[in-house]
């Protein structure tokens, strides 16, 4: 590996996007679980 190689780190926007997508996925999973419980109770 050469010292002139660029750092293997994604740009700021990409990291923000990944963080947002991860949160969105968690929210979706939570919503699905709650929906399943509501449907199961009825």
Secondary structure as GFF3:
##gff-version 3
##sequence-region A 1 42
A	DSSP	alpha_helix	12	41	.	.	.	ID=ss1
###
